[in-house]
Amino acid sequence: MKKILVTGAKGQLGSELKKLSKDAKFDFVFTDVDELDITDIQACATFFDEVKPDFVINCAAYTAVDKAESEKRLAWKINVDAVKNLVISCSLHDSYLIQISTDYVFDGKSPTPYVERDLVAPQSEYGKSKAAAELEALSYPKSLVIRTSWLYSTFGNNFVKTMIRLGQERKSLDVVFDQVGTPTYAEDLASAILAIAGKINSGEKKFVAGIFHYSNEGVCSWYDFACAIMKLNELECKIYPIETSDYPTPAKRPKYGVLNKAKIKSVYEIDINHWFSSLERMIDSLNRMETAE
Ligand SMILES: NC(=O)c1ccc[n+]([C@@H]2O[C@H](COP(=O)([O-])OP(=O)(O)OC[C@H]3O[C@@H](n4cnc5c(N)ncnc54)[C@H](OP(=O)(O)O)[C@@H]3O)[C@@H](O)[C@H]2O)c1
């Protein structure tokens, strides 16, 4: 059986891949920084020699968007230098590399959903590091870069879990309504990645390198997203729409980050769920996990 190495496996996306791995026709090796620190080139070389992966899914990243403004060097070390290490190791073993990127590589000024060939113009250190990482990955012909947006999961910390907690503690919350994008359930993204790897592996689809956009379907603001989270959790907390200027953050975020998914749908024949139905599924899973505890 072909082998998939997952880095950053304790994060949101890595954990979803682990959950789905039981039903996938691959052998998996899951690593996080304790088993394989991808910033360590020697550790990568040794690990790859041992494991000889056919596919590498790089879920490891520095994802603290605001902190990256003051920790630029660390963000670049994890997001860019480490991807260079993975490219070197992948090329020595002829492995496919699947690198995950973000809508934060764009400036958010587009009037229509971003396509893969649109020019990047990141506004934050995190976005700049992820754009540089894309170039590192794309220097290797056996790489796929999948850009996604507003990732959430039952694993780890994210907007959905924060809203549920605050919704239980407070009577009202202010949430920005002038940043628009698409939430993405990491389980859906994990499933799409495994479907692509499976189709390449079985020969059902020819490998096509390059950038692909994947988020859930639909469009909303963070305000709409928060309202939906409250409604689905039957929380009374009232959500008030505010402007970004009323909620200053160290990192600038794109006002518009909607991704056009036509390419991934046609090239790899991937079906995509609407963000609201995926949010419903995630909240059901969370509730089931809480009942089981
Ligand atoms: N989260 C979002 O909203 C979002 C949106 C668009 C795109 N993305 C991209 O999607 C991908 C997955 O994101 P995610 O939310 O699943 O990230 P995450 O939950 O922050 O997980 C990242 C994982 O990587 C680990 N890691 C950090 N440094 C490492 C190193 N040197 N070696 C190995 N592992 C290391 C982290 O460990 P520690 O926790 O110990 O640092 C963590 O377990 C990332 O590429 C991210 O940029 C995320």
The ligand as a MOL file (V3000), in Angstrom:
LIG
                    3D

  0  0  0     0  0            999 V3000
M  V30 BEGIN CTAB
M  V30 COUNTS 48 52 0 0 0
M  V30 BEGIN ATOM
M  V30 1 N -6.7610 27.8850 10.5620 0
M  V30 2 C -7.2430 28.5680 9.5270 0
M  V30 3 O -8.2310 29.3230 9.6400 0
M  V30 4 C -6.6160 28.4280 8.1820 0
M  V30 5 C -7.1630 29.1400 7.1020 0
M  V30 6 C -6.5600 28.9900 5.8300 0
M  V30 7 C -5.4580 28.1680 5.6780 0
M  V30 8 N -4.9280 27.5030 6.7630 0 CHG=1
M  V30 9 C -3.7550 26.6490 6.5470 0
M  V30 10 O -4.1890 25.3150 6.7160 0
M  V30 11 C -3.1290 24.5130 7.2490 0
M  V30 12 C -3.6230 23.7500 8.4480 0
M  V30 13 O -4.0720 24.6930 9.4120 0
M  V30 14 P -4.5950 24.2520 10.8490 0
M  V30 15 O -5.6230 25.2450 11.2710 0
M  V30 16 O -4.8840 22.7970 10.8690 0 CHG=-1
M  V30 17 O -3.2570 24.5350 11.6960 0
M  V30 18 P -2.9960 24.2510 13.2530 0
M  V30 19 O -4.2380 23.7180 13.8850 0
M  V30 20 O -2.3620 25.4920 13.7930 0
M  V30 21 O -1.9450 23.0570 13.1970 0
M  V30 22 C -0.6260 23.2280 12.8220 0
M  V30 23 C 0.1740 22.1440 13.4890 0
M  V30 24 O 1.5360 22.2640 13.0620 0
M  V30 25 C 2.3550 22.0590 14.1940 0
M  V30 26 N 3.6950 22.5960 13.9910 0
M  V30 27 C 4.1480 23.8470 14.2520 0
M  V30 28 N 5.4650 23.9320 13.9930 0
M  V30 29 C 5.8630 22.7140 13.5410 0
M  V30 30 C 7.1040 22.1620 13.1340 0
M  V30 31 N 8.2170 22.9000 13.1500 0
M  V30 32 N 7.1440 20.8670 12.7500 0
M  V30 33 C 6.0330 20.1000 12.7570 0
M  V30 34 N 4.8230 20.5580 13.1630 0
M  V30 35 C 4.7370 21.8530 13.5520 0
M  V30 36 C 1.5890 22.7730 15.2880 0
M  V30 37 O 2.0800 22.4350 16.5650 0
M  V30 38 P 1.9390 23.5350 17.7610 0
M  V30 39 O 0.4670 23.7340 17.9570 0
M  V30 40 O 2.6370 22.8660 18.8850 0
M  V30 41 O 2.6180 24.7880 17.2700 0
M  V30 42 C 0.1900 22.2620 15.0200 0
M  V30 43 O -0.0610 20.9970 15.6100 0
M  V30 44 C -1.9770 25.4860 7.5050 0
M  V30 45 O -1.0970 25.4640 6.4290 0
M  V30 46 C -2.6510 26.8510 7.5540 0
M  V30 47 O -1.7740 27.8900 7.1950 0
M  V30 48 C -5.4940 27.6070 7.9900 0
M  V30 END ATOM
M  V30 BEGIN BOND
M  V30 1 1 1 2
M  V30 2 2 2 3
M  V30 3 1 2 4
M  V30 4 1 4 5
M  V30 5 2 4 48
M  V30 6 2 5 6
M  V30 7 1 6 7
M  V30 8 2 7 8
M  V30 9 1 8 9
M  V30 10 1 8 48
M  V30 11 1 9 10
M  V30 12 1 9 46
M  V30 13 1 10 11
M  V30 14 1 11 12
M  V30 15 1 11 44
M  V30 16 1 12 13
M  V30 17 1 13 14
M  V30 18 2 14 15
M  V30 19 1 14 16
M  V30 20 1 14 17
M  V30 21 1 17 18
M  V30 22 2 18 19
M  V30 23 1 18 20
M  V30 24 1 18 21
M  V30 25 1 21 22
M  V30 26 1 22 23
M  V30 27 1 23 24
M  V30 28 1 23 42
M  V30 29 1 24 25
M  V30 30 1 25 26
M  V30 31 1 25 36
M  V30 32 1 26 27
M  V30 33 1 26 35
M  V30 34 2 27 28
M  V30 35 1 28 29
M  V30 36 1 29 30
M  V30 37 2 29 35
M  V30 38 1 30 31
M  V30 39 2 30 32
M  V30 40 1 32 33
M  V30 41 2 33 34
M  V30 42 1 34 35
M  V30 43 1 36 37
M  V30 44 1 36 42
M  V30 45 1 37 38
M  V30 46 2 38 39
M  V30 47 1 38 40
M  V30 48 1 38 41
M  V30 49 1 42 43
M  V30 50 1 44 45
M  V30 51 1 44 46
M  V30 52 1 46 47
M  V30 END BOND
M  V30 END CTAB
M  END
